[in-house]
Amino acid sequence: MAIRCYNQAIVCDPQFVEAYNNMGNALKDAGRVEEAINCYRSCLALQANHPQALTNLGNIYMEWNLISAAASFYKAAISVTSGLSSPLNNLAVIYKQQGNYADAITCYTEVLRIDPTAADALVNRGNTFKEIGRVNEAIQDYIQAAQIRPNMAEAHANLASAYKDSGHVETAIISYKQALQLRPDFPEATCNLLHTLQCVCDWENRDAMFRDVEEIIRRQIKMSVLPSVQPFHAIAYPIDPMLALEISRKYAAHCSLIASRFGLPPFVHPSPVPVKVEGKHCRLRVGYVSSDFGNHPLSHLMGSVFGMHDRDNIEVFCYALSQNDGTEWRQRIQSEAEHFVDVSAMTSDMIARLINQDKIQILINLNGYTKGARNEIFALQPAPIQVSYMGFPGTTGAAYIDYLVTDEFVSPSCYAHIYSEKLVHLPHCYFVNDYKQKNQDCLTPVCPHKRSDYGLPEDKFIFACFNQLYKMDPEIFDTWCNILKRVPNSALWLLRFPAAGETRVRSHAAARGVRPDQIIFTDVAMKNEHIRRSQLADLFLDTPLCNAHTTGTDILWAGLPMITLPLEKMATRVAGSLCVATGLGEEMIVSSMKEYEERAVELALNPAKLQSLTNKLKEVRMSCPLFDTARWVRNLERAYYKMWNLYCSGRHPEPFKVEEDDKEFPFDR
């Protein structure tokens, strides 16, 4: 009826500009998109600077994923009016997806100039602030949005997320619950509330909540909707590994969609020519992409790697997605890597172009699905071989990631089906560290810290777990409480990681018959102090659902033995691999929860046996493969050469095991 009326209006007045624009809207709503485009173009033929028609054409191209065309129409609309917010909003969405956060914020700010009560724009600007780490500004935007529209569930849910990121976990829980009161069927809020509750060990209705969340995920995957559980959270959840793979696949597909919006033609890759041929020797060009070149566990662990590469054979490029934080970690990598480029101000397509121009042959994703990642760079495929390593202990689910660097213990071939990548097994342990270079002072036999410095009793057997509290679950906590009750005069040393979890953990322990003085909490410490004070404990108890990774290497370097129970997913097996690479795996790895409890009790009640294990661990630290960074780097280079040689031979990526006498490696010839 609307279309018929607009047609009649145009018959009466062929110069009626608004009739063409409005009929375009009606045709679009009726699914007659090509006719709608013709109407908008007729409108623009009569009035070239008609802002609504320009915006409406932009919207159609946006829906068709023709992003550069959409952006050009939005920019044209903005250039001819200062009072229309929709093209600014939509252009901001494009900028944000492309990694151009500064321009996205500018657009949202302009929307708010036009309409200071635009709650959606406040939430969207808050999301953009949050993504670049400006959490306090994000919180202010969300609060203002909730004041303008108190019933806006998204404002409360996003406020909760920002509170959680800034360490205000209890406040975050309140905001998530407010969001769910306003909209009970809100998958993102449900899933994020569950994760936040795990962070503070709130296990009330835990099993029912996990069942609900798993049902939400399966429904979303079936509907081809991006799952509300992020891959990084899924690695620590008691869910089917195949479901975790599906979650990663959906996130990878979303990154591909973002990449497609840049409208770039496929990149031309370096020729598949072996780097070492008769009479000629070139270097392999390897690029590392990370947002964590700075004061972050990744740089604490990998700080020496980039400068340790053999410059005769490998040319290293580091692409930093984050700004310089001014720390020693950033300065060191920047000075030791052969090429270091700060690309934090560049859009993802520009970064991909640069990587391709640098003729990178093997590109390493050090983020995976962690904070600050720009996986759309990899979805653009600027390099012929793309690899996932270190940042994300799980599968990326991405067709554009060829290999996952891991080891035989962490990712045994029998579990290859839970990974999308081809598995590259390094010898010993895939998890690199830098302690031999940076923390040798921790090996001095005299510990500068005393138990009394941390409220630890001198006369008790001290079990310890320094993992973040979200890695704990009721089953392992039951086991720990059983151990404490079976070992007289013992205590469990935990970290306020976060502090909001302490009250609940103490309450859980009391409910299981553990005395209050058997649970001891201390604050998180700086790296060197953390490693040194670990020696004050007697035995480390690992969390099976998600292991000690960086923490595991910390405590082993401190000479503190652990007990760990490997399961199926990658994140549940890392601590076991660390133990194997010390040569003492059999004494620290168990195969069931019952054996976990018995081993802990046995070692605690048999001081001579535990002392023997501790002494052996301390003796091997300077000689075992786990802490031999230079040896690890050579093995990684062997993996890179194998990948490149497979590519040059015309074969598709395939799983392989790196041998330390690999004749394909120039260094071994």
C-alpha positions in Angstrom: 0.0 0.0 0.0 2.8 2.4 0.9 4.6 1.6 -2.4 1.4 2.3 -4.3 0.9 5.6 -2.6 4.5 6.7 -3.2 4.1 5.8 -6.9 1.0 7.9 -7.1 2.8 10.8 -5.5 5.6 10.6 -8.0 3.1 10.4 -10.9 1.6 13.7 -9.5 5.0 15.3 -9.0 8.0 13.6 -10.7 10.3 16.1 -8.9 9.1 14.9 -5.4 12.5 14.1 -3.9 11.2 12.6 -0.5 8.8 10.3 -2.3 11.7 8.6 -4.1 13.6 8.1 -0.8 10.6 6.9 1.1 9.6 4.5 -1.6 13.1 3.2 -1.6 12.7 2.4 2.1 9.3 0.6 1.5 10.8 -1.4 -1.4 13.8 -2.4 0.7 11.5 -3.5 3.6 9.5 -5.6 1.0 12.8 -7.3 -0.1 12.9 -5.6 -3.5 16.4 -4.3 -3.0 17.4 -3.5 -6.6 14.3 -1.4 -7.1 15.1 0.3 -3.8 18.6 1.2 -5.0 17.0 2.7 -8.2 14.7 4.8 -6.1 17.5 6.1 -3.9 19.5 6.9 -7.1 16.5 8.8 -8.6 16.3 10.8 -5.4 20.1 11.6 -5.6 19.7 12.6 -9.3 17.2 15.2 -8.2 19.2 16.2 -5.1 22.8 15.0 -5.1 23.3 15.9 -1.4 20.3 14.2 0.0 21.7 12.8 3.3 19.0 10.1 4.0 19.3 8.7 0.5 23.1 8.5 0.8 22.8 6.8 4.2 20.2 4.4 2.9 22.4 3.4 0.0 25.2 2.9 2.4 23.0 0.6 4.6 22.3 -1.6 1.6 26.0 -1.9 0.7 26.8 -2.6 4.4 24.3 -5.5 4.4 25.9 -6.8 1.2 29.3 -6.6 2.9 30.6 -4.1 0.4 32.2 -2.1 3.2 34.3 0.4 1.2 31.2 1.4 -0.9 29.1 1.7 2.3 31.7 3.9 3.9 31.9 6.2 0.9 28.1 6.8 1.0 28.2 7.4 4.8 31.1 9.9 4.4 29.1 11.6 1.6 26.1 11.9 3.9 28.2 13.3 6.8 29.8 15.9 4.4 26.4 17.4 3.5 24.7 17.5 6.9 25.7 18.0 10.5 22.4 16.9 12.1 22.0 13.2 11.0 23.4 10.6 13.4 22.8 7.3 11.6 25.6 7.6 9.0 28.0 8.5 11.8 26.9 5.5 13.9 27.3 3.1 10.9 30.7 4.6 9.9 31.8 4.1 13.5 30.9 0.4 13.3 33.1 0.1 10.1 36.0 1.9 11.7 35.8 -0.3 14.9 35.7 -3.5 12.9 38.7 -2.4 10.9 40.7 -1.6 14.1 40.5 2.2 13.6 39.4 2.9 17.1 40.3 6.6 17.2 38.0 7.5 14.2 35.2 5.2 15.7 35.3 7.2 18.9 35.3 10.5 17.0 32.2 9.4 15.1 30.4 8.3 18.3 31.3 11.5 20.0 29.8 13.4 17.1 26.6 11.4 17.4 26.4 12.4 21.1 26.9 16.1 20.1 23.8 15.7 17.9 21.9 13.8 20.5 23.4 13.8 24.1 20.7 11.3 25.1 21.7 8.7 22.5 22.1 5.7 24.9 23.1 3.3 22.1 26.0 5.6 21.0 27.2 5.8 24.7 27.2 2.0 24.9 29.0 1.7 21.5 31.6 4.3 22.4 32.0 2.6 25.8 32.6 -0.7 24.0 35.3 1.0 21.8 37.0 2.6 24.9 37.0 -0.8 26.6 38.5 -2.6 23.6 41.6 -0.2 23.7 42.0 -0.5 27.5 40.4 2.9 28.5 38.1 1.1 30.9 37.3 4.0 33.2 36.0 6.0 30.3 34.0 3.0 29.2 32.5 2.7 32.7 31.4 6.4 32.6 29.7 5.9 29.2 27.8 2.8 30.4 26.7 4.5 33.6 25.4 7.5 31.6 23.6 5.2 29.2 21.9 3.3 32.1 20.8 6.7 33.6 19.3 7.8 30.3 17.6 4.4 29.7 17.4 2.5 33.1 15.8 -0.5 31.3 18.6 -0.9 28.8 19.9 -4.4 29.6 23.0 -4.0 27.3 24.2 -0.9 29.3 24.1 -2.9 32.6 25.8 -6.0 31.0 28.6 -4.0 29.4 29.0 -2.0 32.6 29.4 -5.4 34.4 32.1 -6.5 31.9 34.0 -3.2 32.4 33.8 -3.6 36.2 35.1 -7.1 35.9 38.1 -6.0 33.7 38.9 -3.3 36.3 38.9 -5.8 39.2 35.5 -4.8 40.7 34.2 -8.3 40.5 31.4 -8.1 43.1 30.0 -4.9 41.5 30.2 -6.8 38.1 28.0 -9.6 39.5 25.4 -7.1 40.6 25.3 -5.4 37.2 25.0 -8.8 35.3 22.1 -9.8 37.6 20.4 -6.4 36.9 20.8 -7.0 33.1 19.2 -10.4 33.5 16.3 -9.1 35.6 15.6 -6.6 32.7 16.0 -9.3 30.1 16.0 -12.9 31.3 16.7 -14.3 27.8 20.1 -12.5 27.4 22.7 -15.2 26.4 25.8 -12.9 26.7 24.8 -11.8 30.2 24.1 -15.4 31.3 27.4 -16.7 30.0 29.5 -13.8 31.3 27.8 -14.0 34.7 28.8 -17.7 34.9 32.5 -16.8 34.1 32.5 -14.0 36.7 31.0 -16.3 39.4 33.8 -18.8 38.6 36.4 -16.1 39.1 35.3 -15.7 42.7 34.5 -19.4 43.3 30.7 -18.8 43.6 29.7 -22.4 42.9 26.0 -22.1 43.8 23.9 -23.7 41.1 27.1 -24.3 39.1 26.2 -27.5 37.4 22.7 -26.2 36.4 24.3 -22.9 35.1 26.8 -24.9 33.0 24.0 -27.0 31.6 22.1 -23.8 30.6 25.2 -22.3 29.1 26.1 -25.4 27.1 22.5 -25.5 25.8 22.8 -21.8 24.8 26.1 -22.5 22.9 24.7 -25.5 21.0 21.6 -23.5 20.0 23.7 -20.5 18.9 26.0 -22.8 16.8 23.0 -24.4 15.2 21.7 -21.0 14.3 25.1 -19.8 13.0 25.2 -17.1 15.7 28.5 -16.1 17.3 28.6 -18.1 20.7 28.2 -16.0 23.8 31.0 -18.0 25.4 34.4 -16.8 24.2 37.0 -19.4 23.2 39.4 -18.2 26.0 36.7 -19.0 28.6 35.8 -22.3 26.9 39.3 -23.7 27.4 38.7 -23.6 31.2 35.1 -24.9 31.2 34.1 -28.6 31.8 32.6 -28.8 28.3 33.1 -31.3 25.5 36.3 -30.5 23.6 34.4 -30.8 20.3 32.1 -28.1 21.4 35.1 -25.9 22.3 36.3 -26.5 18.8 33.0 -25.4 17.3 33.1 -22.2 19.4 36.6 -21.4 18.1 35.4 -22.2 14.5 32.5 -19.6 14.9 34.9 -17.0 16.2 37.3 -17.7 13.3 34.5 -17.4 10.8 33.6 -14.0 12.4 37.2 -12.9 11.9 37.0 -13.9 8.3 33.8 -11.9 7.9 35.5 -8.8 9.3 38.5 -9.4 7.0 36.2 -9.7 4.0 34.9 -6.2 4.7 38.2 -4.6 3.8 37.6 -5.7 0.2 41.2 -6.6 -0.4 42.2 -8.8 -3.3 44.1 -12.0 -2.3 47.7 -11.3 -1.4 50.6 -12.6 -3.6 52.9 -14.6 -1.4 56.6 -15.2 -1.6 57.6 -17.9 -4.1 57.9 -21.4 -2.7 61.6 -21.6 -3.2 63.8 -23.4 -0.7 65.9 -21.0 1.3 68.9 -23.1 0.9 69.6 -24.3 -2.7 72.8 -25.1 -4.5 75.2 -22.1 -4.4 72.6 -19.9 -2.7 71.6 -19.3 0.8 68.7 -17.0 1.9 67.2 -16.5 5.3 63.7 -17.6 6.3 61.5 -14.5 7.0 59.5 -15.1 10.2 56.9 -12.6 11.6 55.5 -12.5 15.1 52.3 -10.6 15.7 51.3 -9.8 19.3 49.5 -7.3 21.5 51.7 -8.5 24.5 55.1 -7.1 23.8 55.4 -5.4 27.2 54.7 -6.2 30.8 52.8 -9.4 30.2 53.4 -13.1 30.9 54.1 -13.7 27.2 57.0 -11.3 27.2 58.2 -12.6 30.6 58.4 -16.1 29.0 59.5 -15.2 25.4 61.7 -12.1 26.0 64.9 -13.7 24.8 63.4 -15.8 22.0 63.3 -13.0 19.3 66.9 -12.1 19.8 68.1 -15.7 20.1 67.1 -16.7 16.6 70.1 -17.6 14.4 70.5 -14.5 12.2 72.4 -16.6 9.6 69.2 -18.5 8.9 66.2 -16.6 10.3 65.2 -13.0 9.8 62.8 -11.9 12.6 60.1 -9.3 12.3 58.0 -8.4 15.4 54.7 -6.5 14.8 53.4 -4.9 18.0 49.7 -4.4 18.2 49.9 -2.4 21.4 51.6 0.9 22.2 54.9 1.0 24.0 54.3 0.6 27.7 57.8 1.9 28.5 58.7 -1.3 30.5 62.0 -3.2 30.4 60.2 -6.1 28.7 59.1 -4.0 25.7 62.5 -2.2 25.5 64.4 -5.5 25.5 62.3 -7.2 22.7 62.5 -4.0 20.7 66.3 -3.8 21.0 67.0 -7.5 20.5 64.6 -8.4 17.6 66.1 -7.7 14.2 63.0 -5.8 13.1 60.5 -4.4 15.5 57.5 -2.4 14.2 54.9 -0.7 16.3 51.7 -1.1 14.2 49.3 -0.2 17.1 48.0 2.9 15.3 47.4 1.1 12.0 44.2 -0.6 10.8 44.2 -4.4 10.3 44.3 -4.2 6.5 47.3 -1.8 6.6 49.1 -4.2 9.0 48.3 -7.2 6.7 49.7 -5.2 3.7 52.9 -4.3 5.6 53.4 -8.0 6.5 52.9 -9.0 2.9 55.3 -6.2 1.7 57.9 -7.5 4.2 57.6 -10.8 2.3 57.0 -12.8 5.5 57.1 -16.5 4.8 55.9 -17.8 8.2 53.6 -15.6 10.3 53.1 -16.5 14.0 49.9 -15.5 15.9 51.0 -15.1 19.6 47.5 -13.9 20.7 44.9 -16.4 19.5 41.7 -15.5 21.3 43.2 -13.4 24.0 42.8 -9.7 24.9 44.1 -7.3 22.2 44.1 -9.9 19.4 43.5 -8.8 15.8 42.9 -12.2 14.2 41.4 -10.5 11.1 45.0 -9.8 10.1 45.5 -13.6 9.8 42.1 -14.1 8.1 43.4 -11.8 5.4 46.3 -14.3 4.9 49.2 -12.0 4.2 51.7 -14.9 4.5 51.7 -18.3 2.9 52.2 -20.2 6.2 50.4 -19.1 9.4 50.9 -20.6 12.8 49.3 -20.4 16.3 51.7 -20.4 19.3 51.8 -19.7 23.0 49.1 -17.0 23.6 46.1 -19.3 23.4 46.3 -22.8 24.7 43.7 -24.3 22.5 42.6 -24.6 18.9 41.8 -21.5 16.9 39.3 -23.3 14.7 40.6 -21.2 11.8 41.1 -22.6 8.3 43.6 -19.7 7.8 45.9 -21.0 10.6 47.9 -23.9 9.2 49.8 -25.2 12.2 49.7 -25.3 16.0 53.1 -25.5 17.7 52.7 -27.9 20.7 54.3 -31.1 21.9 53.4 -34.8 22.2 52.3 -34.6 25.8 50.1 -31.5 25.6 48.5 -32.5 22.2 48.9 -36.2 21.6 48.0 -37.4 18.1 45.1 -39.3 19.5 43.5 -36.0 20.3 44.2 -34.4 16.9 40.5 -34.4 16.1 39.9 -31.6 18.6 42.2 -29.2 16.7 41.6 -27.5 13.4 45.4 -27.0 12.9 48.0 -29.5 11.9 50.0 -30.4 15.1 53.7 -29.7 15.2 55.3 -31.6 18.1 58.4 -29.9 19.5 60.8 -32.1 21.5 60.4 -32.0 25.3 57.9 -29.1 26.0 56.3 -26.6 23.7 56.0 -24.0 26.5 59.1 -21.7 26.4 60.5 -19.7 29.3 63.2 -17.2 30.0 64.3 -17.9 33.6 67.8 -19.0 32.7 68.5 -15.6 31.2 66.4 -13.4 33.5 65.9 -15.1 36.9 69.1 -17.0 37.8 69.3 -14.9 41.0 66.3 -17.0 42.2 68.5 -20.1 42.3 70.6 -18.8 45.3 70.3 -21.4 48.1 69.4 -18.7 50.7 65.8 -17.5 50.3 65.5 -13.8 51.2 61.9 -14.3 52.3 60.7 -16.0 55.5 57.4 -17.7 56.1 56.6 -15.2 58.7 56.7 -12.4 56.0 53.5 -13.9 54.6 51.7 -15.1 57.7 52.8 -18.7 56.9 53.4 -20.9 60.0 56.9 -22.2 60.4 55.9 -25.6 61.8 53.2 -26.6 59.2 53.4 -28.5 56.0 52.4 -26.0 53.3 50.5 -27.0 50.2 50.3 -24.2 47.7 48.3 -23.2 44.6 49.1 -19.9 43.0 46.7 -20.2 40.0 43.9 -17.7 39.4 40.8 -18.7 41.3 38.7 -19.3 38.2 40.7 -22.4 37.5 39.4 -24.1 40.7 36.2 -26.2 40.7 34.3 -28.0 43.5 35.9 -31.4 42.6 39.5 -30.3 43.0 38.6 -28.3 46.1 37.0 -31.4 47.7 40.2 -33.3 47.0 42.3 -30.5 48.6 40.1 -30.5 51.7 40.5 -34.2 52.0 44.3 -33.9 51.8 44.3 -31.2 54.5 42.2 -33.3 56.8 44.5 -36.4 56.2 47.8 -34.5 56.7 48.0 -33.3 60.3 49.4 -29.8 60.8 49.1 -28.8 57.2 47.8 -25.7 55.5 46.9 -24.5 51.9 48.5 -21.3 50.6 46.4 -19.5 48.0 46.5 -16.1 46.3 43.9 -13.3 46.3 43.6 -13.7 42.6 41.1 -11.9 42.8 40.7 -10.8 46.4 36.9 -11.0 46.1 37.1 -14.9 46.1 38.7 -15.2 49.5 35.5 -15.1 51.6 33.8 -17.8 49.4 36.8 -20.1 49.4 37.0 -19.9 53.2 33.3 -20.6 53.4 33.7 -23.7 51.1 36.6 -25.0 53.3 34.6 -24.6 56.5 31.6 -26.4 55.0 34.0 -29.3 54.2 35.3 -29.5 57.8 38.6 -27.7 57.2 39.8 -25.4 60.1 40.1 -21.7 59.3 43.8 -21.6 60.0 44.4 -24.2 57.3 43.5 -21.8 54.5 46.1 -18.9 54.1 45.7 -16.2 51.5 48.4 -13.7 50.4 48.4 -10.9 47.8 49.8 -11.4 44.3 53.5 -10.4 44.2 55.9 -9.0 41.6 57.5 -11.7 39.4 60.9 -12.0 41.1 59.4 -12.1 44.6 56.7 -14.5 43.5 59.3 -17.0 42.2 61.5 -16.7 45.2 58.8 -17.0 47.8 57.4 -20.1 46.1 60.3 -21.9 47.8 58.6 -21.4 51.2 55.9 -23.9 50.2 56.4 -27.7 50.4 54.3 -29.0 47.5 52.3 -27.3 44.7 48.8 -28.6 44.0 47.7 -28.0 40.4 44.2 -27.4 39.0 43.2 -30.1 36.5 40.4 -28.2 34.7 42.9 -25.5 33.6 46.5 -26.0 34.6 49.3 -23.8 35.9 51.0 -22.6 32.8 53.3 -19.6 33.5 52.7 -20.3 37.2 53.9 -23.9 36.6 57.2 -22.8 35.1 57.6 -20.3 38.0 57.3 -22.8 40.8 59.4 -25.5 39.0 62.2 -22.9 38.5 61.8 -22.1 42.3 62.4 -25.8 43.0 58.9 -26.5 44.2 57.5 -29.9 43.1 53.9 -30.2 42.0 51.2 -32.7 41.5 49.1 -32.4 38.3 46.3 -34.5 36.7 46.2 -34.1 32.8 42.8 -34.5 31.1 42.0 -34.1 27.4 42.0 -30.4 26.3 45.3 -28.6 25.8 44.9 -26.3 28.8 44.5 -29.3 31.1 47.8 -30.9 30.0 50.4 -28.1 30.0 51.6 -28.6 33.6 52.2 -32.3 32.8 54.4 -31.3 29.9 56.4 -29.0 32.0 57.0 -31.8 34.5 58.0 -34.2 31.8 60.6 -31.7 30.5 62.3 -31.7 33.9 62.9 -35.4 33.6 60.8 -36.0 36.8 57.4 -36.3 35.2 56.6 -39.7 36.7 56.9 -38.4 40.2 54.6 -35.4 39.7 52.0 -36.6 37.2 49.0 -38.7 38.3 46.2 -40.3 36.2 43.1 -40.0 38.5 41.7 -37.7 41.2 42.1 -40.6 43.7 45.8 -41.0 42.8 46.1 -37.2 43.1 45.0 -37.3 46.7 47.0 -40.3 47.6 50.2 -38.9 46.0 49.8 -35.6 47.9 49.2 -37.3 51.2 52.1 -39.8 50.6 54.6 -37.0 49.8 53.4 -34.9 52.8 53.8 -37.8 55.2 57.1 -39.0 53.8 59.5 -36.1 54.3 62.5 -38.0 52.9 60.7 -38.9 49.7 59.6 -35.3 49.1 63.0 -33.9 50.0 64.6 -36.3 47.4 62.2 -35.1 44.7 62.8 -31.4 45.7 66.6 -31.9 45.6 66.4 -33.6 42.2 64.3 -30.8 40.8 66.7 -28.2 42.1 69.7 -30.1 40.6 68.3 -30.3 37.1 67.1 -26.7 36.6 70.2 -25.6 34.8 70.5 -28.7 32.6 67.0 -30.0 31.8 65.3 -29.2 28.5 62.5 -27.2 30.2 64.7 -24.2 31.0 67.1 -24.4 28.1 65.8 -21.5 26.0 68.6 -21.6 23.4 67.9 -25.3 22.7 64.2 -24.6 22.5 64.8 -21.8 19.9 66.9 -24.1 17.7 64.0 -26.7 17.8 61.5 -24.0 16.9 63.7 -23.0 13.9 63.7 -26.7 12.9 59.9 -26.6 12.9 59.9 -23.4 10.7 62.3 -25.0 8.2 60.1 -28.1 8.0 57.0 -26.0 7.4 58.7 -24.1 4.6 60.2 -27.2 3.0 56.7 -28.8 2.9 55.3 -25.7 1.3 58.1 -25.6 -1.3 57.5 -29.2 -2.2 53.9 -28.4 -3.1 52.4 -30.4 -0.2 49.6 -29.2 2.0 50.3 -28.6 5.7 50.7 -31.9 7.6 51.4 -32.9 11.2 55.0 -33.6 12.0 57.4 -34.2 14.9 60.6 -32.1 15.2 63.7 -34.2 15.7 66.8 -32.6 17.2 69.0 -34.1 14.5 66.7 -32.9 11.6 68.8 -32.9 8.4 66.4 -30.4 6.8 67.7 -27.8 9.1 70.8 -25.8 7.8 72.2 -25.5 11.4 72.6 -29.4 11.5 74.4 -29.7 8.2 
